[in-house]
Amino acid sequence: MFGRVKKWLGIEGVKVELDLQEEYSKSEGMIEGKIRFFSQNTQTVELIRIKILERYSRGKEDEQLIDEYDMGQIYLDDPIEIPANEPIEIDFGLPFKLVKSEMDELEEKNILAGGLVKAAKWFRGVKSEYRIEATVKVKGTALDPFDRQTVNLV
């Protein structure tokens, strides 16, 4: 009975690990990487969701505002059998689209205003952080294993 509860909770079940580069190009609009699975018991992965999020923060300390934007996601819904004690790797390509503020667009379009916009962004503490999240639905478990990793878009 204890083994059944451990399986249902995902203990000793499928472990997920993203294998990504540290930097990707904003202009390419594609994140290529691998997702690695490992399990102590044979299990079936039913669905993989991989997405990229932007954490956009501005302001300082008590007045800081934070928004998150979904820049793209993919679903891989082909069932994958994960054998016991044998790692499996899957390649993926995650297309994304940058979310640009009015200030970002002004910075790109106008050379003279570009310097002023950069100074204003620095003064207001504007920064973006990007992360990739992978969530996996495993057959017969209640808790979905996941992994997340921060990447730089340059």
ZADO-1210 file (C-alpha; in nm, 4 decimals, padded with zeros to 6 digits):
<atoms>
<atom x="00.0000" y="00.0000" z="00.0000" code="MET" pos="1"/>
<atom x="00.2821" y="00.2412" z="00.0853" code="PHE" pos="2"/>
<atom x="00.4325" y="00.1782" z="-00.2613" code="GLY" pos="3"/>
<atom x="00.1027" y="00.2711" z="-00.4263" code="ARG" pos="4"/>
<atom x="00.0867" y="00.6004" z="-00.2322" code="VAL" pos="5"/>
<atom x="00.4490" y="00.6809" z="-00.3247" code="LYS" pos="6"/>
<atom x="00.3700" y="00.6155" z="-00.6908" code="LYS" pos="7"/>
<atom x="00.0560" y="00.8319" z="-00.6774" code="TRP" pos="8"/>
<atom x="00.2526" y="01.1202" z="-00.5190" code="LEU" pos="9"/>
<atom x="00.5381" y="01.0785" z="-00.7671" code="GLY" pos="10"/>
<atom x="00.7962" y="00.9807" z="-00.5041" code="ILE" pos="11"/>
<atom x="01.0649" y="00.7676" z="-00.6703" code="GLU" pos="12"/>
<atom x="00.8848" y="00.8503" z="-00.9943" code="GLY" pos="13"/>
<atom x="00.9880" y="01.0436" z="-01.3020" code="VAL" pos="14"/>
<atom x="01.2455" y="01.3192" z="-01.2506" code="LYS" pos="15"/>
<atom x="01.2669" y="01.5954" z="-01.5123" code="VAL" pos="16"/>
<atom x="01.5725" y="01.8002" z="-01.6042" code="GLU" pos="17"/>
<atom x="01.6086" y="02.0706" z="-01.8700" code="LEU" pos="18"/>
<atom x="01.9355" y="02.0820" z="-02.0644" code="ASP" pos="19"/>
<atom x="01.9685" y="02.4337" z="-02.2086" code="LEU" pos="20"/>
<atom x="02.2350" y="02.6787" z="-02.3186" code="GLN" pos="21"/>
<atom x="02.2922" y="02.9850" z="-02.1019" code="GLU" pos="22"/>
<atom x="02.2268" y="03.2330" z="-02.3853" code="GLU" pos="23"/>
<atom x="01.9966" y="03.2491" z="-02.6848" code="TYR" pos="24"/>
<atom x="01.9445" y="03.5123" z="-02.9522" code="SER" pos="25"/>
<atom x="01.6322" y="03.7291" z="-02.9269" code="LYS" pos="26"/>
<atom x="01.6251" y="03.7711" z="-03.3030" code="SER" pos="27"/>
<atom x="01.6109" y="03.3960" z="-03.3751" code="GLU" pos="28"/>
<atom x="01.2873" y="03.3500" z="-03.1825" code="GLY" pos="29"/>
<atom x="01.3670" y="02.9868" z="-03.0996" code="MET" pos="30"/>
<atom x="01.4950" y="02.8048" z="-02.7920" code="ILE" pos="31"/>
<atom x="01.6465" y="02.4665" z="-02.8693" code="GLU" pos="32"/>
<atom x="01.7265" y="02.2254" z="-02.5919" code="GLY" pos="33"/>
<atom x="01.6767" y="01.8834" z="-02.4434" code="LYS" pos="34"/>
<atom x="01.4580" y="01.7483" z="-02.1685" code="ILE" pos="35"/>
<atom x="01.5935" y="01.4536" z="-01.9725" code="ARG" pos="36"/>
<atom x="01.3856" y="01.1958" z="-01.7828" code="PHE" pos="37"/>
<atom x="01.4933" y="00.9521" z="-01.5158" code="PHE" pos="38"/>
<atom x="01.2848" y="00.7184" z="-01.3024" code="SER" pos="39"/>
<atom x="01.3460" y="00.4447" z="-01.0465" code="GLN" pos="40"/>
<atom x="01.0331" y="00.2667" z="-01.1731" code="ASN" pos="41"/>
<atom x="00.9031" y="00.2134" z="-01.5265" code="THR" pos="42"/>
<atom x="00.6459" y="00.4875" z="-01.5949" code="GLN" pos="43"/>
<atom x="00.4657" y="00.6538" z="-01.8848" code="THR" pos="44"/>
<atom x="00.4848" y="01.0252" z="-01.9630" code="VAL" pos="45"/>
<atom x="00.1548" y="01.1341" z="-02.1188" code="GLU" pos="46"/>
<atom x="00.2152" y="01.5045" z="-02.1817" code="LEU" pos="47"/>
<atom x="00.5049" y="01.7525" z="-02.1735" code="ILE" pos="48"/>
<atom x="00.4431" y="02.1284" z="-02.1616" code="ARG" pos="49"/>
<atom x="00.7424" y="02.3566" z="-02.2170" code="ILE" pos="50"/>
<atom x="00.7042" y="02.7339" z="-02.2008" code="LYS" pos="51"/>
<atom x="00.9113" y="03.0501" z="-02.1831" code="ILE" pos="52"/>
<atom x="00.8155" y="03.3328" z="-01.9477" code="LEU" pos="53"/>
<atom x="00.9411" y="03.6885" z="-01.9113" code="GLU" pos="54"/>
<atom x="00.9504" y="03.8359" z="-01.5607" code="ARG" pos="55"/>
<atom x="00.9356" y="04.2122" z="-01.6194" code="TYR" pos="56"/>
<atom x="01.0129" y="04.4219" z="-01.3123" code="SER" pos="57"/>
<atom x="01.0313" y="04.7972" z="-01.2674" code="ARG" pos="58"/>
<atom x="01.0572" y="05.0309" z="-00.9738" code="GLY" pos="59"/>
<atom x="01.2579" y="04.9892" z="-00.6577" code="LYS" pos="60"/>
<atom x="01.1948" y="04.8238" z="-00.3208" code="GLU" pos="61"/>
<atom x="00.8428" y="04.8972" z="-00.1871" code="ASP" pos="62"/>
<atom x="00.7212" y="05.0466" z="-00.5156" code="GLU" pos="63"/>
<atom x="00.8372" y="04.7601" z="-00.7351" code="GLN" pos="64"/>
<atom x="00.5908" y="04.6254" z="-00.9921" code="LEU" pos="65"/>
<atom x="00.6326" y="04.2821" z="-01.1475" code="ILE" pos="66"/>
<atom x="00.4487" y="04.1319" z="-01.4441" code="ASP" pos="67"/>
<atom x="00.4957" y="03.7953" z="-01.6114" code="GLU" pos="68"/>
<atom x="00.4381" y="03.7394" z="-01.9812" code="TYR" pos="69"/>
<atom x="00.3974" y="03.4059" z="-02.1574" code="ASP" pos="70"/>
<atom x="00.6175" y="03.4341" z="-02.4670" code="MET" pos="71"/>
<atom x="00.5513" y="03.0906" z="-02.6120" code="GLY" pos="72"/>
<atom x="00.4787" y="02.7295" z="-02.5276" code="GLN" pos="73"/>
<atom x="00.4660" y="02.3871" z="-02.6856" code="ILE" pos="74"/>
<atom x="00.2932" y="02.0626" z="-02.5951" code="TYR" pos="75"/>
<atom x="00.4450" y="01.7228" z="-02.6693" code="LEU" pos="76"/>
<atom x="00.1644" y="01.4703" z="-02.6334" code="ASP" pos="77"/>
<atom x="00.3174" y="01.1487" z="-02.7679" code="ASP" pos="78"/>
<atom x="00.3351" y="00.8950" z="-02.4826" code="PRO" pos="79"/>
<atom x="00.6910" y="00.8139" z="-02.3742" code="ILE" pos="80"/>
<atom x="00.7820" y="00.5027" z="-02.1791" code="GLU" pos="81"/>
<atom x="01.0507" y="00.5785" z="-01.9196" code="ILE" pos="82"/>
<atom x="01.2316" y="00.2552" z="-01.8267" code="PRO" pos="83"/>
<atom x="01.3567" y="00.1993" z="-01.4710" code="ALA" pos="84"/>
<atom x="01.7051" y="00.3419" z="-01.4017" code="ASN" pos="85"/>
<atom x="01.7670" y="00.4417" z="-01.7647" code="GLU" pos="86"/>
<atom x="01.7763" y="00.8113" z="-01.8650" code="PRO" pos="87"/>
<atom x="01.5829" y="00.9228" z="-02.1736" code="ILE" pos="88"/>
<atom x="01.6494" y="01.2501" z="-02.3628" code="GLU" pos="89"/>
<atom x="01.4131" y="01.4318" z="-02.5976" code="ILE" pos="90"/>
<atom x="01.5117" y="01.7273" z="-02.8193" code="ASP" pos="91"/>
<atom x="01.2722" y="02.0195" z="-02.8514" code="PHE" pos="92"/>
<atom x="01.2390" y="02.3545" z="-03.0246" code="GLY" pos="93"/>
<atom x="01.0406" y="02.6237" z="-02.8459" code="LEU" pos="94"/>
<atom x="00.9386" y="02.9213" z="-03.0647" code="PRO" pos="95"/>
<atom x="00.8815" y="03.2490" z="-02.8840" code="PHE" pos="96"/>
<atom x="00.7738" y="03.6047" z="-02.9523" code="LYS" pos="97"/>
<atom x="00.9149" y="03.8980" z="-02.7572" code="LEU" pos="98"/>
<atom x="00.6679" y="04.1246" z="-02.5789" code="VAL" pos="99"/>
<atom x="00.7824" y="04.4841" z="-02.6292" code="LYS" pos="100"/>
<atom x="00.6732" y="04.7861" z="-02.4313" code="SER" pos="101"/>
<atom x="00.6199" y="05.1277" z="-02.5902" code="GLU" pos="102"/>
<atom x="00.9564" y="05.2345" z="-02.4467" code="MET" pos="103"/>
<atom x="01.1307" y="04.9352" z="-02.6082" code="ASP" pos="104"/>
<atom x="00.9783" y="05.0183" z="-02.9462" code="GLU" pos="105"/>
<atom x="01.0786" y="05.3852" z="-02.9144" code="LEU" pos="106"/>
<atom x="01.4327" y="05.2794" z="-02.8205" code="GLU" pos="107"/>
<atom x="01.4622" y="05.0632" z="-03.1339" code="GLU" pos="108"/>
<atom x="01.3034" y="05.3100" z="-03.3789" code="LYS" pos="109"/>
<atom x="01.4633" y="05.6380" z="-03.2753" code="ASN" pos="110"/>
<atom x="01.8408" y="05.6583" z="-03.2407" code="ILE" pos="111"/>
<atom x="01.8323" y="05.9893" z="-03.0545" code="LEU" pos="112"/>
<atom x="01.5660" y="05.8780" z="-02.8079" code="ALA" pos="113"/>
<atom x="01.7381" y="05.5414" z="-02.7597" code="GLY" pos="114"/>
<atom x="01.9930" y="05.6814" z="-02.5145" code="GLY" pos="115"/>
<atom x="01.7243" y="05.8647" z="-02.3176" code="LEU" pos="116"/>
<atom x="01.5087" y="05.5534" z="-02.2999" code="VAL" pos="117"/>
<atom x="01.8041" y="05.3455" z="-02.1752" code="LYS" pos="118"/>
<atom x="01.8753" y="05.6058" z="-01.9066" code="ALA" pos="119"/>
<atom x="01.5082" y="05.6169" z="-01.8025" code="ALA" pos="120"/>
<atom x="01.4933" y="05.2364" z="-01.7820" code="LYS" pos="121"/>
<atom x="01.8071" y="05.2282" z="-01.5679" code="TRP" pos="122"/>
<atom x="01.6731" y="05.5037" z="-01.3407" code="PHE" pos="123"/>
<atom x="01.3390" y="05.3222" z="-01.2935" code="ARG" pos="124"/>
<atom x="01.5094" y="04.9859" z="-01.2361" code="GLY" pos="125"/>
<atom x="01.3546" y="04.8148" z="-01.5383" code="VAL" pos="126"/>
<atom x="01.4789" y="04.4639" z="-01.6078" code="LYS" pos="127"/>
<atom x="01.3600" y="04.1433" z="-01.7686" code="SER" pos="128"/>
<atom x="01.4443" y="03.7904" z="-01.6653" code="GLU" pos="129"/>
<atom x="01.3579" y="03.4906" z="-01.8833" code="TYR" pos="130"/>
<atom x="01.2929" y="03.1352" z="-01.7703" code="ARG" pos="131"/>
<atom x="01.1982" y="02.8076" z="-01.9315" code="ILE" pos="132"/>
<atom x="00.9560" y="02.5794" z="-01.7464" code="GLU" pos="133"/>
<atom x="00.8823" y="02.2165" z="-01.8255" code="ALA" pos="134"/>
<atom x="00.5869" y="02.0392" z="-01.6653" code="THR" pos="135"/>
<atom x="00.5255" y="01.6686" z="-01.7238" code="VAL" pos="136"/>
<atom x="00.2041" y="01.4703" z="-01.6791" code="LYS" pos="137"/>
<atom x="00.2878" y="01.1165" z="-01.5688" code="VAL" pos="138"/>
<atom x="00.0250" y="00.8428" z="-01.5895" code="LYS" pos="139"/>
<atom x="-00.1103" y="00.7483" z="-01.2469" code="GLY" pos="140"/>
<atom x="00.0427" y="01.0331" z="-01.0447" code="THR" pos="141"/>
<atom x="-00.1236" y="01.3310" z="-00.8765" code="ALA" pos="142"/>
<atom x="00.1775" y="01.5628" z="-00.8593" code="LEU" pos="143"/>
<atom x="00.3351" y="01.6605" z="-01.1909" code="ASP" pos="144"/>
<atom x="00.7161" y="01.6717" z="-01.1953" code="PRO" pos="145"/>
<atom x="00.8663" y="01.9939" z="-01.3325" code="PHE" pos="146"/>
<atom x="01.1898" y="02.1813" z="-01.3872" code="ASP" pos="147"/>
<atom x="01.2668" y="02.5458" z="-01.4550" code="ARG" pos="148"/>
<atom x="01.5805" y="02.7168" z="-01.5688" code="GLN" pos="149"/>
<atom x="01.6761" y="03.0808" z="-01.6235" code="THR" pos="150"/>
<atom x="01.8218" y="03.1773" z="-01.9617" code="VAL" pos="151"/>
<atom x="01.9628" y="03.4977" z="-02.1077" code="ASN" pos="152"/>
<atom x="01.8213" y="03.6433" z="-02.4282" code="LEU" pos="153"/>
<atom x="02.0712" y="03.8672" z="-02.6047" code="VAL" pos="154"/>
</atoms>
